[in-house]
Amino acid sequence: MGELGPEHLVESYVPGVTDPAALLAELDSLATQLEAHFEYEERSIVAALNVLGPAPRVP
């Protein structure tokens, strides 16, 4: 199924023809990749914010 987005994966699914286990595996793989990317982004943002100093106090 390759490097296509979830819309293509779901739209290309044909009941009775496409292997549902393969679709699930592709969606699980995509979810894992997205989680890893978001964790990287979070670490990058936190590191950048930490350079700015402590957060301001909110009354």
PDB file of N, H, CA, C and O in Angstrom:
ATOM      1  N   MET A   1       0.814  -1.200   0.000  1.00  0.00           N
ATOM      2  CA  MET A   1       0.000   0.000   0.000  1.00  0.00           C
ATOM      3  C   MET A   1       0.853   1.257   0.000  1.00  0.00           C
ATOM      4  O   MET A   1       0.386   2.295  -0.469  1.00  0.00           O
ATOM      5  N   GLY A   2       2.069   1.215   0.498  1.00  0.00           N
ATOM      6  H   GLY A   2       2.448   0.371   0.879  1.00  0.00           H
ATOM      7  CA  GLY A   2       3.024   2.293   0.312  1.00  0.00           C
ATOM      8  C   GLY A   2       2.871   3.485   1.227  1.00  0.00           C
ATOM      9  O   GLY A   2       2.362   3.370   2.342  1.00  0.00           O
ATOM     10  N   GLU A   3       3.319   4.637   0.742  1.00  0.00           N
ATOM     11  H   GLU A   3       3.733   4.730  -0.164  1.00  0.00           H
ATOM     12  CA  GLU A   3       3.393   5.867   1.529  1.00  0.00           C
ATOM     13  C   GLU A   3       2.194   6.781   1.288  1.00  0.00           C
ATOM     14  O   GLU A   3       2.359   7.998   1.198  1.00  0.00           O
ATOM     15  N   LEU A   4       1.013   6.227   1.183  1.00  0.00           N
ATOM     16  H   LEU A   4       0.879   5.238   1.256  1.00  0.00           H
ATOM     17  CA  LEU A   4      -0.168   7.037   0.948  1.00  0.00           C
ATOM     18  C   LEU A   4      -0.886   7.308   2.260  1.00  0.00           C
ATOM     19  O   LEU A   4      -0.680   6.607   3.251  1.00  0.00           O
ATOM     20  N   GLY A   5      -1.718   8.319   2.254  1.00  0.00           N
ATOM     21  H   GLY A   5      -1.885   8.889   1.449  1.00  0.00           H
ATOM     22  CA  GLY A   5      -2.421   8.704   3.466  1.00  0.00           C
ATOM     23  C   GLY A   5      -3.579   7.771   3.784  1.00  0.00           C
ATOM     24  O   GLY A   5      -3.937   6.905   2.985  1.00  0.00           O
ATOM     25  N   PRO A   6      -4.158   7.962   4.966  1.00  0.00           N
ATOM     26  CA  PRO A   6      -5.245   7.081   5.408  1.00  0.00           C
ATOM     27  C   PRO A   6      -6.474   7.158   4.511  1.00  0.00           C
ATOM     28  O   PRO A   6      -7.198   6.171   4.379  1.00  0.00           O
ATOM     29  N   GLU A   7      -6.725   8.311   3.891  1.00  0.00           N
ATOM     30  H   GLU A   7      -6.137   9.113   3.999  1.00  0.00           H
ATOM     31  CA  GLU A   7      -7.890   8.423   3.019  1.00  0.00           C
ATOM     32  C   GLU A   7      -7.783   7.441   1.868  1.00  0.00           C
ATOM     33  O   GLU A   7      -8.749   6.755   1.532  1.00  0.00           O
ATOM     34  N   HIS A   8      -6.602   7.378   1.266  1.00  0.00           N
ATOM     35  H   HIS A   8      -5.818   7.936   1.540  1.00  0.00           H
ATOM     36  CA  HIS A   8      -6.407   6.460   0.142  1.00  0.00           C
ATOM     37  C   HIS A   8      -6.557   5.009   0.600  1.00  0.00           C
ATOM     38  O   HIS A   8      -7.159   4.189  -0.092  1.00  0.00           O
ATOM     39  N   LEU A   9      -6.005   4.706   1.771  1.00  0.00           N
ATOM     40  H   LEU A   9      -5.516   5.372   2.334  1.00  0.00           H
ATOM     41  CA  LEU A   9      -6.101   3.339   2.279  1.00  0.00           C
ATOM     42  C   LEU A   9      -7.558   2.928   2.457  1.00  0.00           C
ATOM     43  O   LEU A   9      -7.952   1.830   2.064  1.00  0.00           O
ATOM     44  N   VAL A  10      -8.351   3.809   3.046  1.00  0.00           N
ATOM     45  H   VAL A  10      -8.031   4.702   3.364  1.00  0.00           H
ATOM     46  CA  VAL A  10      -9.749   3.484   3.310  1.00  0.00           C
ATOM     47  C   VAL A  10     -10.549   3.475   2.006  1.00  0.00           C
ATOM     48  O   VAL A  10     -11.371   2.583   1.792  1.00  0.00           O
ATOM     49  N   GLU A  11     -10.319   4.451   1.143  1.00  0.00           N
ATOM     50  H   GLU A  11      -9.652   5.176   1.317  1.00  0.00           H
ATOM     51  CA  GLU A  11     -11.066   4.535  -0.114  1.00  0.00           C
ATOM     52  C   GLU A  11     -10.745   3.383  -1.051  1.00  0.00           C
ATOM     53  O   GLU A  11     -11.595   2.971  -1.840  1.00  0.00           O
ATOM     54  N   SER A  12      -9.525   2.857  -0.973  1.00  0.00           N
ATOM     55  H   SER A  12      -8.835   3.192  -0.331  1.00  0.00           H
ATOM     56  CA  SER A  12      -9.138   1.768  -1.864  1.00  0.00           C
ATOM     57  C   SER A  12      -9.573   0.399  -1.333  1.00  0.00           C
ATOM     58  O   SER A  12      -9.412  -0.613  -2.015  1.00  0.00           O
ATOM     59  N   TYR A  13     -10.122   0.369  -0.119  1.00  0.00           N
ATOM     60  H   TYR A  13     -10.253   1.191   0.435  1.00  0.00           H
ATOM     61  CA  TYR A  13     -10.583  -0.889   0.464  1.00  0.00           C
ATOM     62  C   TYR A  13     -11.837  -1.359  -0.259  1.00  0.00           C
ATOM     63  O   TYR A  13     -12.805  -0.611  -0.394  1.00  0.00           O
ATOM     64  N   VAL A  14     -11.812  -2.607  -0.723  1.00  0.00           N
ATOM     65  H   VAL A  14     -11.025  -3.215  -0.614  1.00  0.00           H
ATOM     66  CA  VAL A  14     -12.962  -3.205  -1.392  1.00  0.00           C
ATOM     67  C   VAL A  14     -13.374  -4.439  -0.594  1.00  0.00           C
ATOM     68  O   VAL A  14     -12.648  -5.433  -0.575  1.00  0.00           O
ATOM     69  N   PRO A  15     -14.535  -4.386   0.068  1.00  0.00           N
ATOM     70  CA  PRO A  15     -14.978  -5.539   0.865  1.00  0.00           C
ATOM     71  C   PRO A  15     -15.034  -6.806   0.015  1.00  0.00           C
ATOM     72  O   PRO A  15     -15.550  -6.808  -1.102  1.00  0.00           O
ATOM     73  N   GLY A  16     -14.492  -7.871   0.574  1.00  0.00           N
ATOM     74  H   GLY A  16     -14.073  -7.870   1.482  1.00  0.00           H
ATOM     75  CA  GLY A  16     -14.480  -9.143  -0.123  1.00  0.00           C
ATOM     76  C   GLY A  16     -13.320  -9.314  -1.084  1.00  0.00           C
ATOM     77  O   GLY A  16     -13.076 -10.411  -1.587  1.00  0.00           O
ATOM     78  N   VAL A  17     -12.592  -8.206  -1.342  1.00  0.00           N
ATOM     79  H   VAL A  17     -12.790  -7.315  -0.933  1.00  0.00           H
ATOM     80  CA  VAL A  17     -11.448  -8.275  -2.261  1.00  0.00           C
ATOM     81  C   VAL A  17     -10.161  -7.922  -1.517  1.00  0.00           C
ATOM     82  O   VAL A  17      -9.186  -8.673  -1.545  1.00  0.00           O
ATOM     83  N   THR A  18     -10.176  -6.780  -0.859  1.00  0.00           N
ATOM     84  H   THR A  18     -10.968  -6.170  -0.836  1.00  0.00           H
ATOM     85  CA  THR A  18      -9.008  -6.311  -0.126  1.00  0.00           C
ATOM     86  C   THR A  18      -8.898  -7.067   1.198  1.00  0.00           C
ATOM     87  O   THR A  18      -9.902  -7.343   1.856  1.00  0.00           O
ATOM     88  N   ASP A  19      -7.678  -7.391   1.571  1.00  0.00           N
ATOM     89  H   ASP A  19      -6.863  -7.167   1.037  1.00  0.00           H
ATOM     90  CA  ASP A  19      -7.443  -8.097   2.840  1.00  0.00           C
ATOM     91  C   ASP A  19      -7.595  -7.121   4.002  1.00  0.00           C
ATOM     92  O   ASP A  19      -6.802  -6.188   4.128  1.00  0.00           O
ATOM     93  N   PRO A  20      -8.610  -7.323   4.859  1.00  0.00           N
ATOM     94  CA  PRO A  20      -8.802  -6.393   5.972  1.00  0.00           C
ATOM     95  C   PRO A  20      -7.626  -6.399   6.944  1.00  0.00           C
ATOM     96  O   PRO A  20      -7.344  -5.375   7.567  1.00  0.00           O
ATOM     97  N   ALA A  21      -6.939  -7.522   7.086  1.00  0.00           N
ATOM     98  H   ALA A  21      -7.168  -8.354   6.581  1.00  0.00           H
ATOM     99  CA  ALA A  21      -5.773  -7.580   7.978  1.00  0.00           C
ATOM    100  C   ALA A  21      -4.651  -6.694   7.440  1.00  0.00           C
ATOM    101  O   ALA A  21      -3.938  -6.060   8.218  1.00  0.00           O
ATOM    102  N   ALA A  22      -4.490  -6.646   6.125  1.00  0.00           N
ATOM    103  H   ALA A  22      -5.069  -7.161   5.494  1.00  0.00           H
ATOM    104  CA  ALA A  22      -3.463  -5.793   5.524  1.00  0.00           C
ATOM    105  C   ALA A  22      -3.807  -4.326   5.740  1.00  0.00           C
ATOM    106  O   ALA A  22      -2.924  -3.519   6.033  1.00  0.00           O
ATOM    107  N   LEU A  23      -5.089  -3.971   5.598  1.00  0.00           N
ATOM    108  H   LEU A  23      -5.806  -4.626   5.361  1.00  0.00           H
ATOM    109  CA  LEU A  23      -5.518  -2.593   5.838  1.00  0.00           C
ATOM    110  C   LEU A  23      -5.268  -2.216   7.288  1.00  0.00           C
ATOM    111  O   LEU A  23      -4.745  -1.137   7.566  1.00  0.00           O
ATOM    112  N   LEU A  24      -5.633  -3.084   8.206  1.00  0.00           N
ATOM    113  H   LEU A  24      -6.059  -3.960   7.980  1.00  0.00           H
ATOM    114  CA  LEU A  24      -5.412  -2.818   9.623  1.00  0.00           C
ATOM    115  C   LEU A  24      -3.925  -2.651   9.924  1.00  0.00           C
ATOM    116  O   LEU A  24      -3.540  -1.763  10.685  1.00  0.00           O
ATOM    117  N   ALA A  25      -3.098  -3.496   9.333  1.00  0.00           N
ATOM    118  H   ALA A  25      -3.411  -4.217   8.715  1.00  0.00           H
ATOM    119  CA  ALA A  25      -1.649  -3.399   9.539  1.00  0.00           C
ATOM    120  C   ALA A  25      -1.116  -2.066   9.027  1.00  0.00           C
ATOM    121  O   ALA A  25      -0.278  -1.442   9.678  1.00  0.00           O
ATOM    122  N   GLU A  26      -1.594  -1.629   7.870  1.00  0.00           N
ATOM    123  H   GLU A  26      -2.274  -2.136   7.341  1.00  0.00           H
ATOM    124  CA  GLU A  26      -1.156  -0.342   7.317  1.00  0.00           C
ATOM    125  C   GLU A  26      -1.597   0.819   8.201  1.00  0.00           C
ATOM    126  O   GLU A  26      -0.825   1.747   8.440  1.00  0.00           O
ATOM    127  N   LEU A  27      -2.828   0.770   8.684  1.00  0.00           N
ATOM    128  H   LEU A  27      -3.456   0.016   8.490  1.00  0.00           H
ATOM    129  CA  LEU A  27      -3.328   1.837   9.558  1.00  0.00           C
ATOM    130  C   LEU A  27      -2.584   1.837  10.893  1.00  0.00           C
ATOM    131  O   LEU A  27      -2.278   2.903  11.427  1.00  0.00           O
ATOM    132  N   ASP A  28      -2.291   0.660  11.435  1.00  0.00           N
ATOM    133  H   ASP A  28      -2.540  -0.206  11.001  1.00  0.00           H
ATOM    134  CA  ASP A  28      -1.504   0.572  12.676  1.00  0.00           C
ATOM    135  C   ASP A  28      -0.108   1.147  12.467  1.00  0.00           C
ATOM    136  O   ASP A  28       0.413   1.861  13.324  1.00  0.00           O
ATOM    137  N   SER A  29       0.493   0.831  11.322  1.00  0.00           N
ATOM    138  H   SER A  29       0.070   0.251  10.626  1.00  0.00           H
ATOM    139  CA  SER A  29       1.826   1.351  11.016  1.00  0.00           C
ATOM    140  C   SER A  29       1.795   2.875  10.905  1.00  0.00           C
ATOM    141  O   SER A  29       2.677   3.562  11.421  1.00  0.00           O
ATOM    142  N   LEU A  30       0.784   3.387  10.236  1.00  0.00           N
ATOM    143  H   LEU A  30       0.067   2.830   9.817  1.00  0.00           H
ATOM    144  CA  LEU A  30       0.640   4.839  10.096  1.00  0.00           C
ATOM    145  C   LEU A  30       0.458   5.494  11.462  1.00  0.00           C
ATOM    146  O   LEU A  30       1.049   6.540  11.733  1.00  0.00           O
ATOM    147  N   ALA A  31      -0.357   4.884  12.326  1.00  0.00           N
ATOM    148  H   ALA A  31      -0.837   4.034  12.106  1.00  0.00           H
ATOM    149  CA  ALA A  31      -0.577   5.426  13.671  1.00  0.00           C
ATOM    150  C   ALA A  31       0.727   5.441  14.464  1.00  0.00           C
ATOM    151  O   ALA A  31       1.007   6.405  15.176  1.00  0.00           O
ATOM    152  N   THR A  32       1.518   4.391  14.347  1.00  0.00           N
ATOM    153  H   THR A  32       1.291   3.608  13.768  1.00  0.00           H
ATOM    154  CA  THR A  32       2.805   4.319  15.041  1.00  0.00           C
ATOM    155  C   THR A  32       3.747   5.414  14.546  1.00  0.00           C
ATOM    156  O   THR A  32       4.425   6.061  15.344  1.00  0.00           O
ATOM    157  N   GLN A  33       3.786   5.617  13.244  1.00  0.00           N
ATOM    158  H   GLN A  33       3.235   5.091  12.596  1.00  0.00           H
ATOM    159  CA  GLN A  33       4.636   6.661  12.675  1.00  0.00           C
ATOM    160  C   GLN A  33       4.195   8.049  13.147  1.00  0.00           C
ATOM    161  O   GLN A  33       5.030   8.890  13.481  1.00  0.00           O
ATOM    162  N   LEU A  34       2.899   8.281  13.174  1.00  0.00           N
ATOM    163  H   LEU A  34       2.220   7.598  12.903  1.00  0.00           H
ATOM    164  CA  LEU A  34       2.387   9.576  13.629  1.00  0.00           C
ATOM    165  C   LEU A  34       2.706   9.814  15.102  1.00  0.00           C
ATOM    166  O   LEU A  34       3.096  10.918  15.483  1.00  0.00           O
ATOM    167  N   GLU A  35       2.541   8.791  15.927  1.00  0.00           N
ATOM    168  H   GLU A  35       2.224   7.895  15.618  1.00  0.00           H
ATOM    169  CA  GLU A  35       2.865   8.933  17.343  1.00  0.00           C
ATOM    170  C   GLU A  35       4.344   9.272  17.531  1.00  0.00           C
ATOM    171  O   GLU A  35       4.686  10.136  18.338  1.00  0.00           O
ATOM    172  N   ALA A  36       5.211   8.599  16.794  1.00  0.00           N
ATOM    173  H   ALA A  36       4.933   7.897  16.138  1.00  0.00           H
ATOM    174  CA  ALA A  36       6.651   8.878  16.887  1.00  0.00           C
ATOM    175  C   ALA A  36       6.943  10.308  16.440  1.00  0.00           C
ATOM    176  O   ALA A  36       7.758  10.998  17.053  1.00  0.00           O
ATOM    177  N   HIS A  37       6.284  10.751  15.381  1.00  0.00           N
ATOM    178  H   HIS A  37       5.622  10.191  14.883  1.00  0.00           H
ATOM    179  CA  HIS A  37       6.493  12.115  14.897  1.00  0.00           C
ATOM    180  C   HIS A  37       6.018  13.137  15.932  1.00  0.00           C
ATOM    181  O   HIS A  37       6.713  14.117  16.202  1.00  0.00           O
ATOM    182  N   PHE A  38       4.844  12.911  16.508  1.00  0.00           N
ATOM    183  H   PHE A  38       4.280  12.115  16.289  1.00  0.00           H
ATOM    184  CA  PHE A  38       4.326  13.847  17.510  1.00  0.00           C
ATOM    185  C   PHE A  38       5.213  13.879  18.749  1.00  0.00           C
ATOM    186  O   PHE A  38       5.399  14.943  19.341  1.00  0.00           O
ATOM    187  N   GLU A  39       5.759  12.743  19.152  1.00  0.00           N
ATOM    188  H   GLU A  39       5.608  11.879  18.671  1.00  0.00           H
ATOM    189  CA  GLU A  39       6.675  12.721  20.291  1.00  0.00           C
ATOM    190  C   GLU A  39       7.925  13.537  19.978  1.00  0.00           C
ATOM    191  O   GLU A  39       8.415  14.274  20.833  1.00  0.00           O
ATOM    192  N   TYR A  40       8.440  13.410  18.760  1.00  0.00           N
ATOM    193  H   TYR A  40       8.041  12.811  18.065  1.00  0.00           H
ATOM    194  CA  TYR A  40       9.599  14.204  18.333  1.00  0.00           C
ATOM    195  C   TYR A  40       9.258  15.693  18.363  1.00  0.00           C
ATOM    196  O   TYR A  40      10.025  16.505  18.880  1.00  0.00           O
ATOM    197  N   GLU A  41       8.093  16.042  17.800  1.00  0.00           N
ATOM    198  H   GLU A  41       7.470  15.382  17.380  1.00  0.00           H
ATOM    199  CA  GLU A  41       7.679  17.451  17.779  1.00  0.00           C
ATOM    200  C   GLU A  41       7.538  17.995  19.192  1.00  0.00           C
ATOM    201  O   GLU A  41       7.957  19.119  19.472  1.00  0.00           O
ATOM    202  N   GLU A  42       6.951  17.205  20.084  1.00  0.00           N
ATOM    203  H   GLU A  42       6.611  16.293  19.857  1.00  0.00           H
ATOM    204  CA  GLU A  42       6.775  17.646  21.465  1.00  0.00           C
ATOM    205  C   GLU A  42       8.124  17.900  22.134  1.00  0.00           C
ATOM    206  O   GLU A  42       8.300  18.908  22.818  1.00  0.00           O
ATOM    207  N   ARG A  43       9.079  16.983  21.935  1.00  0.00           N
ATOM    208  H   ARG A  43       8.935  16.164  21.379  1.00  0.00           H
ATOM    209  CA  ARG A  43      10.413  17.177  22.518  1.00  0.00           C
ATOM    210  C   ARG A  43      11.060  18.444  21.962  1.00  0.00           C
ATOM    211  O   ARG A  43      11.689  19.200  22.702  1.00  0.00           O
ATOM    212  N   SER A  44      10.906  18.673  20.668  1.00  0.00           N
ATOM    213  H   SER A  44      10.395  18.059  20.066  1.00  0.00           H
ATOM    214  CA  SER A  44      11.495  19.866  20.036  1.00  0.00           C
ATOM    215  C   SER A  44      10.880  21.145  20.585  1.00  0.00           C
ATOM    216  O   SER A  44      11.592  22.106  20.876  1.00  0.00           O
ATOM    217  N   ILE A  45       9.566  21.156  20.726  1.00  0.00           N
ATOM    218  H   ILE A  45       8.988  20.375  20.490  1.00  0.00           H
ATOM    219  CA  ILE A  45       8.881  22.349  21.225  1.00  0.00           C
ATOM    220  C   ILE A  45       9.236  22.602  22.685  1.00  0.00           C
ATOM    221  O   ILE A  45       9.496  23.741  23.072  1.00  0.00           O
ATOM    222  N   VAL A  46       9.248  21.550  23.494  1.00  0.00           N
ATOM    223  H   VAL A  46       9.037  20.625  23.179  1.00  0.00           H
ATOM    224  CA  VAL A  46       9.589  21.708  24.908  1.00  0.00           C
ATOM    225  C   VAL A  46      11.012  22.231  25.049  1.00  0.00           C
ATOM    226  O   VAL A  46      11.267  23.111  25.871  1.00  0.00           O
ATOM    227  N   ALA A  47      11.945  21.702  24.258  1.00  0.00           N
ATOM    228  H   ALA A  47      11.738  20.987  23.590  1.00  0.00           H
ATOM    229  CA  ALA A  47      13.324  22.175  24.313  1.00  0.00           C
ATOM    230  C   ALA A  47      13.405  23.655  23.942  1.00  0.00           C
ATOM    231  O   ALA A  47      14.128  24.416  24.585  1.00  0.00           O
ATOM    232  N   ALA A  48      12.672  24.062  22.915  1.00  0.00           N
ATOM    233  H   ALA A  48      12.085  23.444  22.393  1.00  0.00           H
ATOM    234  CA  ALA A  48      12.678  25.467  22.507  1.00  0.00           C
ATOM    235  C   ALA A  48      12.068  26.357  23.592  1.00  0.00           C
ATOM    236  O   ALA A  48      12.587  27.438  23.870  1.00  0.00           O
ATOM    237  N   LEU A  49      10.983  25.914  24.198  1.00  0.00           N
ATOM    238  H   LEU A  49      10.561  25.036  23.972  1.00  0.00           H
ATOM    239  CA  LEU A  49      10.355  26.704  25.253  1.00  0.00           C
ATOM    240  C   LEU A  49      11.241  26.784  26.494  1.00  0.00           C
ATOM    241  O   LEU A  49      11.282  27.818  27.161  1.00  0.00           O
ATOM    242  N   ASN A  50      11.942  25.708  26.802  1.00  0.00           N
ATOM    243  H   ASN A  50      11.908  24.868  26.260  1.00  0.00           H
ATOM    244  CA  ASN A  50      12.830  25.717  27.967  1.00  0.00           C
ATOM    245  C   ASN A  50      13.966  26.714  27.818  1.00  0.00           C
ATOM    246  O   ASN A  50      14.467  27.235  28.815  1.00  0.00           O
ATOM    247  N   VAL A  51      14.377  26.985  26.591  1.00  0.00           N
ATOM    248  H   VAL A  51      13.970  26.562  25.781  1.00  0.00           H
ATOM    249  CA  VAL A  51      15.426  27.972  26.343  1.00  0.00           C
ATOM    250  C   VAL A  51      14.938  29.368  26.726  1.00  0.00           C
ATOM    251  O   VAL A  51      15.734  30.222  27.113  1.00  0.00           O
ATOM    252  N   LEU A  52      13.645  29.594  26.618  1.00  0.00           N
ATOM    253  H   LEU A  52      12.998  28.900  26.303  1.00  0.00           H
ATOM    254  CA  LEU A  52      13.079  30.912  26.929  1.00  0.00           C
ATOM    255  C   LEU A  52      13.059  31.217  28.416  1.00  0.00           C
ATOM    256  O   LEU A  52      12.936  32.379  28.805  1.00  0.00           O
ATOM    257  N   GLY A  53      13.178  30.203  29.247  1.00  0.00           N
ATOM    258  H   GLY A  53      13.278  29.259  28.931  1.00  0.00           H
ATOM    259  CA  GLY A  53      13.137  30.410  30.685  1.00  0.00           C
ATOM    260  C   GLY A  53      11.846  29.897  31.271  1.00  0.00           C
ATOM    261  O   GLY A  53      11.035  29.285  30.575  1.00  0.00           O
ATOM    262  N   PRO A  54      11.657  30.145  32.546  1.00  0.00           N
ATOM    263  CA  PRO A  54      10.458  29.617  33.204  1.00  0.00           C
ATOM    264  C   PRO A  54       9.174  30.264  32.662  1.00  0.00           C
ATOM    265  O   PRO A  54       9.177  31.396  32.178  1.00  0.00           O
ATOM    266  N   ALA A  55       8.110  29.519  32.760  1.00  0.00           N
ATOM    267  H   ALA A  55       8.108  28.599  33.153  1.00  0.00           H
ATOM    268  CA  ALA A  55       6.808  30.024  32.323  1.00  0.00           C
ATOM    269  C   ALA A  55       6.349  31.125  33.260  1.00  0.00           C
ATOM    270  O   ALA A  55       6.642  31.087  34.455  1.00  0.00           O
ATOM    271  N   PRO A  56       5.630  32.108  32.727  1.00  0.00           N
ATOM    272  CA  PRO A  56       5.107  33.171  33.597  1.00  0.00           C
ATOM    273  C   PRO A  56       4.050  32.629  34.538  1.00  0.00           C
ATOM    274  O   PRO A  56       3.344  31.670  34.226  1.00  0.00           O
ATOM    275  N   ARG A  57       3.957  33.266  35.699  1.00  0.00           N
ATOM    276  H   ARG A  57       4.530  34.045  35.952  1.00  0.00           H
ATOM    277  CA  ARG A  57       2.925  32.866  36.644  1.00  0.00           C
ATOM    278  C   ARG A  57       1.575  33.402  36.193  1.00  0.00           C
ATOM    279  O   ARG A  57       1.450  34.541  35.743  1.00  0.00           O
ATOM    280  N   VAL A  58       0.583  32.554  36.326  1.00  0.00           N
ATOM    281  H   VAL A  58       0.685  31.628  36.692  1.00  0.00           H
ATOM    282  CA  VAL A  58      -0.778  32.957  35.985  1.00  0.00           C
ATOM    283  C   VAL A  58      -1.536  33.175  37.283  1.00  0.00           C
ATOM    284  O   VAL A  58      -1.620  32.266  38.109  1.00  0.00           O
ATOM    285  N   PRO A  59      -2.092  34.377  37.477  1.00  0.00           N
ATOM    286  CA  PRO A  59      -2.787  34.660  38.754  1.00  0.00           C
ATOM    287  C   PRO A  59      -4.040  33.827  38.923  1.00  0.00           C
ATOM    288  O   PRO A  59      -4.729  33.947  39.935  1.00  0.00           O
TER     289      PRO A  59
END
